[in-house]
Amino acid sequence: MLVRDAMSTLVLTIGPAHTLRQAARLMSARRIGAAVVHDPDTCGLGIITERDILDAVGAGLDPDAETAATHTTTDVVFASPAWTLEEAAEAMTHGGFRHLIVLDGEGPVGIVSVRDIIRCWAPARRRHAGMVL
C-alpha cells in the first residue's frame, strides 16, 4: 500500500504569525494533529503539531502571544505519494516524528500520520491472520 492510499488530503496551512491558540483551534475544528506552516518570506514549509503546542503550553508559555513561527519544525522530511507505507513508517521511526507532509509537484497534497498507517495496516493484518472483521 502507498502513502497516497493512506494520507489525509485535508491539509491545514497556516502562516508563521498565527498564534498557538489560533493554530490549536483550527486543528481541533478539523480534528487533525498537524498543520503545514508556510512562510512566504523564507519560501519554506514547516510543520507544527499538537505535541509542539502541548509542549509550549506545558512550559507555561502564553498561547495567545506565542506564534507558530517559534514552534515550527523547519527541518522537515517530506514524503512522496508514491512511497510505500513501510518507507513512511521507517522515515517516522528514524526521525522520531508522527507526521509527514506529502509533496507532489508544486506543494503539499496531504499529510500521513502514524494513525493513518495503522488504520491501513490493521485490517490487512486481521485478514492475514484469518480473523473476521
Summary of the structure (lengths in Angstrom):
residues: 133
radius of gyration: 15.9
end to end distance: 19.4
largest distance: 53.6
contacts: 393
relative contact order: 0.22
helix: 41%
strand: 26%
